[in-house]
Amino acid sequence: MLSFESDYTEGAHIKILERFMETNYEQLSGYGHDKYCESAKEKIKMACGKPDAEVFLLTGGTQTNQIVIDTVLPAYAGVISADTGHVSAHEAGAIEFTGHKVLTIPHENGKLRAELVENYIKNFYADANFDHMVFPGMVYISHPTEYGTLYTKEELTALSSVCRKYDIPLYMDGARLGYALMSKGTDLTLSDIANLCDIFYIGGTKVGALCGEAVVFTHNNAPKHFFTEIKQHGALLAKGRLLGVQFDTLFTDDLYFAISRNAIKMADKMRAIFREKGYRFFMETVTNQIFIILENGKMEELKKKVAFGFWEKYDDNHTVVRFASSWATSEDAVDKLSELL
């Protein structure tokens, strides 16, 4: 059975597993106060070009989004997101569970447009009753988006300008950030993101780690006592080394970027195969996620031998499905997919 269901179906990169074995019997301080966590944080700061940034290591994407949004927002505020944003659509109400509303606005190919964000904020304050409403206190985006699309430097700059104009933070969900940075279709660097976003995270779970996300507060803007807030949310690992060893390995010798590049290479090869065989694309993407429109009968036939993700109904007879490559996708797997198609 071939699997292109997602980019976190494999375990971890072999170098991470080797480092776990090499460091397993070292006696290290807990809660992230160990040499591997410190080393990983310093390497991430250097990669971002932000030596004064604050970096925190957490275990999963939903957990990271919930803790960051909950601790940064005041009690009376919500977070602006595209209606397709992960915090709105696929996190089981985790943000609302903390008492903060997700304020959704329409997307354009999965992205938020700066003009629509500014209009939302303007209209909020133009209402004489705004004191009775949920304040827009943050803008959330993901890069790549849920549709595998990317923000351009111009688009991210425009969003950043709106956020700074209204003094609210711009927060980027980077669960698949490595795949965005290695795409041939991007003009954004990690340094650009660190300069334009107030907070972002570097995803490990979907890019070679067993688990883990690295949150970066770019200009000494972490919430007060954020470490304690992490513990209060039940998210502080006693064996923080688990995250430190992984990110220290990923950010040694550019491993994070090299394995991300593999996912893009394999996705580009898959896209070429789909085109050659006459399949219809739901949306053009340049990252590791590919969206195909399948006739329902063909979809059921293909599901017997290939795992892929359901996305949405296209019409009564067709379905949009997602094929995802990952850091571990092999040429052999893609060749076998080609034979099956």
C-alpha positions in Angstrom: 0.0 0.0 0.0 1.5 3.3 -1.1 0.8 6.3 1.2 0.7 10.0 0.2 -1.9 10.7 2.9 0.1 13.4 4.7 3.6 14.5 5.5 3.8 13.1 9.0 3.0 9.4 8.4 6.7 8.5 8.8 8.6 8.5 12.1 11.7 10.6 12.2 14.8 11.2 10.2 17.5 8.6 10.8 20.0 11.2 12.1 17.5 12.2 14.8 17.1 8.5 15.9 20.8 8.1 16.0 21.2 11.2 18.2 18.6 9.8 20.5 20.6 6.6 20.9 23.9 8.5 21.3 22.5 10.8 24.0 20.1 8.4 25.7 22.1 7.7 28.9 23.3 11.3 29.4 21.9 12.7 32.6 20.4 16.1 31.7 18.3 18.7 33.5 14.6 18.7 32.8 12.0 21.1 31.3 14.2 22.3 28.5 17.1 23.4 30.7 19.6 21.2 28.9 22.5 21.8 26.5 20.7 20.4 23.5 17.7 22.7 23.9 20.0 25.7 24.4 22.1 24.7 21.3 19.0 24.2 19.2 17.6 27.6 20.2 20.9 29.3 19.3 21.0 27.6 15.9 17.5 28.6 15.2 18.2 32.2 16.1 21.2 32.2 13.8 19.2 30.7 10.9 16.6 33.4 11.4 19.1 36.2 11.6 17.7 37.2 14.9 20.2 36.7 17.7 17.9 38.4 20.2 14.9 36.4 19.4 13.2 34.2 22.0 12.7 30.5 21.1 10.5 28.0 22.9 10.2 24.3 22.0 6.7 22.7 22.1 5.4 19.3 21.0 2.6 19.8 18.5 1.0 22.3 16.1 -2.5 22.6 17.7 -0.9 22.9 21.1 1.4 25.6 19.9 -1.3 27.6 18.2 -3.5 27.4 21.3 -0.9 28.4 23.8 0.5 31.3 21.7 -2.9 32.7 20.8 -4.2 32.3 24.3 -1.2 33.9 26.1 -0.7 36.7 23.6 -4.3 37.9 23.4 -6.0 39.8 26.1 -9.2 38.3 27.5 -11.5 40.4 25.4 -9.8 39.8 22.0 -10.0 37.2 19.2 -7.8 36.2 16.4 -8.4 37.0 12.7 -8.0 34.0 10.4 -8.9 33.0 6.9 -12.1 30.9 7.0 -10.0 28.0 5.8 -7.3 28.6 8.5 -6.2 25.6 10.5 -7.2 27.3 13.8 -10.7 27.7 12.4 -11.3 24.5 10.5 -9.1 21.7 11.9 -8.3 22.2 15.5 -11.5 21.1 17.2 -12.3 24.5 18.7 -9.0 24.5 20.6 -8.8 28.3 20.4 -12.4 28.8 21.4 -11.8 26.4 24.3 -9.5 29.0 25.8 -12.2 31.7 25.6 -10.9 33.4 22.5 -13.0 33.6 19.3 -11.6 32.9 15.8 -12.7 35.8 13.7 -12.9 34.5 10.1 -12.8 36.4 6.9 -12.9 35.0 3.3 -9.7 33.6 1.8 -8.1 33.9 -1.6 -6.5 30.6 -2.6 -6.1 30.0 1.2 -4.5 33.4 1.9 -5.6 36.5 3.8 -5.5 39.7 1.8 -4.1 42.7 3.6 -7.0 44.9 2.3 -9.6 42.6 3.7 -7.9 42.4 7.1 -7.7 46.2 7.3 -11.3 46.6 6.2 -12.4 44.2 9.0 -10.5 46.1 11.6 -11.7 49.5 10.3 -15.3 48.3 10.3 -15.0 47.0 13.8 -13.9 50.3 15.2 -16.4 52.2 13.1 -19.2 50.4 15.0 -20.2 52.6 17.9 -21.0 49.4 19.9 -17.5 47.9 19.5 -17.1 47.7 23.3 -19.7 45.0 23.2 -17.9 42.9 20.6 -14.8 40.6 20.4 -11.8 42.8 19.6 -9.5 41.8 16.7 -6.3 41.3 18.6 -4.0 39.2 16.3 -3.8 38.1 12.7 -3.1 34.4 12.1 -1.8 33.0 8.8 -0.2 29.7 7.8 2.6 29.4 5.3 2.1 27.2 3.3 -1.6 27.7 3.6 -4.1 24.8 3.9 -4.2 24.8 0.1 -0.5 24.5 -0.3 -0.2 28.1 -1.6 2.4 30.6 -0.5 2.5 34.2 0.5 4.8 36.4 -1.5 7.1 38.9 0.1 4.9 41.7 -1.1 1.8 40.1 0.4 3.5 39.3 3.7 4.9 42.9 3.9 1.4 44.3 3.3 -0.1 42.1 6.1 2.8 43.1 8.4 2.2 46.8 7.7 -1.6 46.5 8.5 -0.8 44.7 11.8 1.8 47.3 12.8 -0.6 50.1 11.9 -3.2 48.8 14.3 -0.7 47.5 16.9 -1.7 43.9 16.7 0.8 40.9 16.3 1.1 39.0 13.0 1.5 35.2 13.8 2.5 32.6 11.2 1.8 28.9 11.6 4.8 27.3 10.1 3.9 23.6 10.5 5.2 23.0 6.9 7.6 26.0 6.8 10.5 24.0 5.5 8.5 23.1 2.4 7.6 26.7 1.8 11.2 27.9 2.1 12.5 25.2 -0.3 9.8 25.7 -2.9 11.0 27.1 -6.3 7.9 29.4 -6.2 8.8 31.4 -3.1 10.6 34.7 -2.8 10.5 34.7 1.0 13.5 33.7 3.2 13.5 32.6 6.8 15.1 36.0 7.6 12.3 37.8 5.8 9.7 35.9 7.8 11.5 36.7 11.1 11.5 40.4 10.1 7.9 40.6 9.0 6.2 38.4 11.6 5.9 39.1 15.3 5.7 35.4 16.1 6.0 32.3 14.0 6.9 28.7 14.5 9.1 26.3 12.7 7.4 23.0 12.2 9.2 19.8 13.1 6.4 17.3 13.3 5.8 17.4 9.5 9.4 18.0 8.6 11.5 15.2 9.9 11.0 15.1 13.6 9.0 12.6 15.7 7.3 15.7 17.2 8.0 19.3 17.9 7.6 22.9 16.9 9.9 25.8 17.6 8.1 29.0 18.4 10.1 32.2 17.6 9.2 35.6 19.2 11.1 37.8 16.9 11.7 41.0 19.0 11.7 40.2 22.7 7.9 40.1 22.7 7.1 36.8 24.4 4.3 37.0 26.9 5.5 37.6 30.5 6.4 34.3 32.2 5.7 32.3 29.0 7.5 29.3 30.4 5.1 29.2 33.3 2.1 29.7 30.9 3.3 26.6 28.9 3.3 24.6 32.1 -0.1 25.9 33.1 -1.4 24.7 29.8 -0.1 21.2 30.6 2.4 21.4 27.7 5.8 21.5 29.5 7.8 18.3 28.9 9.8 17.1 31.9 12.2 15.5 29.4 12.6 18.6 27.3 15.7 17.0 25.8 13.3 15.1 23.5 12.7 18.4 21.6 16.2 19.8 22.0 17.9 16.8 20.5 15.6 16.8 17.5 15.8 20.5 16.7 19.6 20.6 17.4 19.9 17.8 14.8 17.6 19.4 12.3 19.5 22.7 12.4 22.9 21.1 12.1 24.5 21.2 8.6 21.2 22.5 7.1 19.5 19.1 7.5 16.0 20.8 7.9 16.4 22.5 4.6 17.9 19.5 2.8 15.1 17.1 3.7 12.5 19.8 2.9 14.0 20.1 -0.5 13.4 16.4 -1.1 9.7 16.8 -0.5 9.5 19.5 -3.1 11.5 17.5 -5.6 9.1 14.5 -5.2 6.0 16.7 -5.3 7.2 18.4 -8.5 7.7 14.9 -10.0 4.2 13.9 -8.9 2.7 17.0 -10.5 4.4 16.2 -13.8 3.0 12.7 -13.7 -0.5 13.9 -13.0 -0.3 16.4 -15.8 1.1 13.8 -18.2 -1.8 11.4 -17.4 -4.5 14.0 -17.9 -5.6 14.5 -14.3 -7.3 17.7 -13.3 -5.8 20.0 -10.7 -8.2 21.7 -8.2 -5.6 24.4 -7.5 -2.1 25.1 -8.7 0.4 24.7 -5.9 4.2 24.9 -5.6 4.7 23.1 -2.3 4.4 19.5 -1.2 0.6 19.3 -1.3 -1.2 18.5 -4.5 -4.9 18.7 -5.0 -6.5 16.6 -7.7 -10.2 16.3 -8.8 -11.1 12.6 -9.1 -14.3 10.9 -10.4 -15.8 9.1 -7.4 -15.6 5.7 -9.0 -11.9 6.2 -9.9 -11.2 7.5 -6.4 -12.7 4.3 -4.8 -10.6 2.2 -7.2 -7.4 4.0 -6.4 -8.0 3.9 -2.6 -7.5 0.2 -2.7 -3.8 0.6 -3.4 -2.9 4.2 -2.5 -3.6 6.2 0.7 -4.4 9.9 0.0 -6.4 12.6 1.8 -10.1 13.6 1.3 -10.3 17.3 0.9 -13.8 18.3 -0.2 -16.7 17.4 -2.5 -16.3 19.0 -5.9 -19.8 18.0 -7.2 -22.0 15.0 -7.0 -19.7 12.9 -9.1 -16.3 14.2 -8.3 -14.1 14.7 -5.1 -11.1 16.9 -4.4 -8.3 14.8 -2.9 -4.9 15.6 -1.6 -1.6 13.9 -2.3 1.3 15.0 0.0 5.0 14.2 -0.3 7.2 14.4 2.7 10.8 14.7 3.7 11.0 10.9 3.4 9.2 10.3 0.1 11.3 8.2 -2.2 11.7 8.1 -6.0 10.6 4.5 -5.9 7.2 5.3 -4.3 6.5 8.0 -6.8 7.4 5.7 -9.7 5.0 3.1 -8.3 2.3 5.7 -8.1 2.9 6.5 -11.7 2.4 2.9 -12.7 -0.9 2.7 -10.7 -2.2 5.9 -12.2 
